[in-house]
Amino acid sequence: MMEGDMEKGRPYQERPRTFSTVRSKSSVPLVFRMLMKINPRALIVLLLLGVCGVFYLGASTSPIIVFVFCICTLSLFFALYLTKWVLAKDEGPPEMSEISDAIRDGAEGFFRTQYGAISKMAGILALVILFIYLFRTTTPQQEASGLGRTTSAFITVIAFLLGAICSGLAGFVGMWVSVRANVRVSSAARRSAREALQIAVRAGGFSAIVVVGMAVFGVALLYATFYVWLEVDSPGSMKVTDLPLLLVGYGFGASFVALFAQLGGGIYTKAADVGADLVGKVEQGIPEDDPRNPAVIADLVGDNVGDCAARGADLFESIAAEIISAMILGATMAERCKIEDASGFILFPLVVHSFDLVVSSVGILSIRGTRDSGLISPVEDPMAIMQKGYSITILLAVLTFGVSTRWLLYTEQAPTAWLNFALCGLVGIITAYAFVWISKYYTDYKHEPVRLLAQSSSTGHGTNIIAGVSLGMESTALPVLVISVAIISAFWLGRTSGLVDESGNPTGGLFGTAVATMGMLSTAAYVLTMDMFGPIADNAGGIVEMSQQPESVREITDILDAVGNTTKATTKGFAIGSAALASFLLFSAYMDEVAAFAQLPFKEVDIAIPEVFVGGLLGSMLIFLFSGWACSAVGRTAQEVVTEVRRQFLERPGIMNYTEKPDYGRCVAIVASASLREMIKPGALAILSPMAVGIIFRILGHATGQPLLGAKVVASMLMFATVTGILMALFLNTSGGAWDNAKKYIETGALGGKGSESHKAAITGDTVGDPFKDTAGPSIHVLIKMLATITLVMAPIFL
């Protein structure tokens, strides 16, 4: 691809457009390209008509929806301000721009191909859902409201496709900003560490605000559209408490795209990273992100498609699933308690996340630049600066959460219930802070666990692996204890809120847990900002190294990169904690839906029944098999990269003394094609397993006189998969992050520094941890929520 383009003896970095051949055609989505061709005045008129239509829907539904639309609109303007601010920064010298262009072209080319493949699979699945819903049974509530099979089928498919499209857009936004901010952070690092930090945070903030805003706006728009279209709460039509169940397709669509985005992006980024490290660092002894490494561009492209695009889709899916599950539980509780106006309990999650956009924006703006240049002093630690912003965000979240509960959850039937629910939210916020702190403790090299892991490297590669595995296993204990306390505390606060059903039984327990989940995610936009900061800082370090900037500039980006590793690990801890709570809520919603379809009580799952116990075993097995396939996909692709990089070093000896140029494009092509091929098998396993298990045991149940057996076995599978998935994800994320930062700690000069035997052992640990923390671990977050949403959507076929 780039061969034969070099005159022997002439240093390749002197030649113009070194990286131009990695370029591919524009990956701007077709919708945006079509909009660009429209006359600007006509486009403005169309946008105004669209905005008026949206607000008309909101006004026809509820004043609360209008409030949500207003906040989402304001947050869009704030995101545009952040974009303008970041893009106004300079891109540095031409050599930096060339490298950045190559990264951007590789990332956008892969994104286009990957999402093209995902969209085809989503289209096929939409047809399957349509077919199932056209021939399924309907609930008595749907029959009473006149909602036929055809209408129900098309509503679910529309929701599924909208969720998939929005999830894809969330991924595009995450990647779009990161490939433009990286070079600006690199350039700023030549002047000031604080300026580089501020640019990276604001670039991450743009992506976070758009992703959260889109999740909230999408659910609110879908709710308002269905409310007006189906004439909800009119005589003879659907009740408002039945409406949230129609939104589950949206969550499933978001989960579907997020799973494949995370798998494909994770395989890409880690295969390139492992291949580049094993040959470049260990065998050739060259620094990380050295321009002589043929896999370095593929590695830097991977940061964007694996960490930014995939994480954007992941967090979008988390928020959408949590909002929908909380709306379902709020509606169920309001109906049981015969609350006159149930809209407050149903729309509460949308208001909480609207306030999330406001408080996170304040947190992002609290990180300011200074005029001081040079290294960040020990007093001005980047992690401490971001933690300060997080503390401000949390404080404001506590206040706005209290306002939201008093506004929407006050009811005459139980005047003090809102206070109990406010305390549930506080439990969730404390849980979020605890998760961030625990993840930081186990993955930041300022703390003892990572330093002990680094010390184990001094006695060899084997002891480093043993120490990393044991650290990962140990790190599961504290998060599980925290999540256990949170679930029980929130459940009992909700249960004692004073809300009772017609028989006098307390009914607020599950909704209390839902409110705690909302509390945990009430700072999601700021947490996503910290997560996006990581890959942008990592890319900036790569650009600095490749453009051969002074060592002092690389030291600044190294500090930001190490902090980025920690923020990525803390976000993953936050994501798995919220996934655990959201899955618990979705599980409860699934049991309610099965009871409605079967017209039989379905309140508990008895694992003493052999078939139900087998369902649990299959659920736990699914997590291990999925993780194994994801890691082996990285391993196989990395082998191809290692073989190619070794070939280039062997056939082009001039690479090492800068007289020959590596073929970067070849490695980009290898990981792009392999990752798309490898993501299919684990993704198909996740989607088909619950459906196959449910159908097989449904047939068995009808043959043995157990009408709900299929639904019970799927419930058991879901329960065990969630529990096993939480532990597995915690283990994989933390051990991978700790191995990475142990290597970074040694690179600061500790235990012999770069090139020492300890450093080589730490690189081996980092290589093992790469597929753990960036492929299998994050994919499990999505997997356990997708299992919950797919069972909700497919529940009728299990009966």
ZICORRA-V766865 format. One line per field, one symbol per residue. ss: DSSP state (H for helix, E for strand, L for the rest). psi: psi as a letter, one per 30 degrees, with the letter a starting at -180 (. if undefined). burial: + if it has 24 or more other C-alpha atoms within 12 Angstrom, else -. Layout:
BEGIN
ss=???
psi=???
burial=???
END
This chain:
BEGIN
ss=LLLLLLLLLLLHHHLLLLLHHHLLLLLLLHHHHHHHHLLHHHHHHHHHHHHHHHHHHHHHHLHHHHHHHHHHHHHHHHHHHHHHHHHLLLLLLHHHHHHHHHHHHHHHHHHHHHHHHHHHHHHHHHHHHHHHHHLLLLLHHHHHHLLLHHHHHHHHHHHHHHHHHHHHHHHHHHHHHHHHHHHHHHHHHLLEHHHHHHHHHHHHHHHHHHHHHHHHHHHHHHHHHHHHHLLLLLLLLLLHHHHHHHHHHHHHHHHHHHHHHHHHHHHHHHHHHHHHHHHHHHHLLLLLLLLLLLLHHHHHHHHHHHHHHHHHHHHHHHHHHHHHHHHHHHHHHHHHLLLLLLHHHHHHHHHHHHHHHHHHHHHHHLLLLLLLLELLLHHHLHHHHHHHHHHHHHHHHHHHHHHHHHHHLLELLELLHHHHHHHHHHHHHHHHHHHHHHHHHHHLLLLHHHHHHHHHHHHLHHHHHHHHHHHHHHLHHHHHHHHHHHHHHHHHHHHLLLLELLLLLELLHHHHHHHHHHHHLLLHHHHHHHHHHHHHHHHHHHHHHHLLLLHHHHHHHHHHHHHHHHHHHHHHHHHHHHHHHHHHHHHHHHHHHHHHHHLLLLLLLLLLLHHHHHHHHHHHHHHHHHHHHHHHHHHHHHHHHHHHHHHHHHHLHHHLLLLLLLLHHHHHHHHHHHHHHHHHHHHHHHHHHHHHHHHHHHHHHHHHLLLLHHHHHHHHHHHHHHHHHHHHHHHHHHHHHHHHHHHHHHHLLHHHLLLLHHHHHHHHHHHHHHHHHHHHHHHHHHHHHHHHHHHHHHHHHHL
psi=eglggkkkfkkfffklhegfffkllkgkkeeeeeeffkkeeeeeeeeeeeeeeefeeeefdkfeeeeeeeeeeeeeeeeeeeeeeeffllgaleeeeeeeeeeeeeeeeeeeeefeeeeeeeeeeeeeeeeeffglllleeeeefgjleeeeeeeeeeeeeeeeeeeeeeeeeeeeeefffefeeeeeffekeeeeeeeeeeeeeeeeeeeeeeeeeeeeeeeeeeeeeghkglkgaklfffefffffeeeeeeeeeeeeeeeeeeeeefeeeeeeeeeeeeefgllkgkffjfgeeeeeeeeefeeeeeeeeeeeeeeeeeeeeeeeeeeeeeeefhkejfeeeefeeeeefeeeeeeeeeeeffjlllfklalklffikeeeeeeeeeeeeeeeeeeeeeeeeeefgkkfeifgeeeeeeeeeeeeeeeeeeeeeeeeeffkgfleeeeeeeefffgleeeeeeeeeeeeeeffeeeeeeeeeeeeeeeeeeegffklaffgkkggeeeeeeeeeeeegfgeeeeeeeefedeeeeeeeeeeeeghlleeeeeefeeeeeeeeeeeeeeeeeeeeeeeeeeeeeeeeeeeeeeeefhkkiflkjffkeeeeeeeeeeeeeeeeeeeeeefeeeeeeeeeeeeeeeeeefiffefggflklieeeeeeeeeeeeeeffeeeeeeeefeeeeeeeefeeeeefggiegeeeeeeeeeeeeeeeeeeeeeeeeeeeeeeeefeeeeeffflhfakfleeeeeeeeeeeefefeffdeeeeeeeeeeeeeeeeeegefff.
burial=-+---+-----++----+++++++--+++------------------------++-++--++-++++++++++-++-++--++--++-++++--+++++++++++++++++++++-+++-+++-++--++-++--++++-++--+-++---+++++++++++++++++++++++++++++++++++++++++++++++++++++++++++++++++++++++++++++-+++----++++++++++++++++++++++++++++++++++++++++++++++-++++++++++++++++++++++++++++++++++++++++++++++++++++-+-+-+++++++++++++++++++++++++++++----+++-----++-++++++++++++++++++-++++++++--+--++++++++++++++++++++++++++++++--++++++++++-++--+++++++++++++++++-++-++++++++++++++++-----++++++++++++++++++++++++++++++++++++++++++++---++++++++++++++++++++++++++++++++++++++++++++++---+--+-----++++++++++++++++++++++++++++++++++++-++--+--++-+-++++++++++++++++++++++++++++-++++++++++--+-----++++++++++++++++++++++++++++++++++++++++++-++-+++++++++++++++++++++++++++++++++++++++++++++++
END
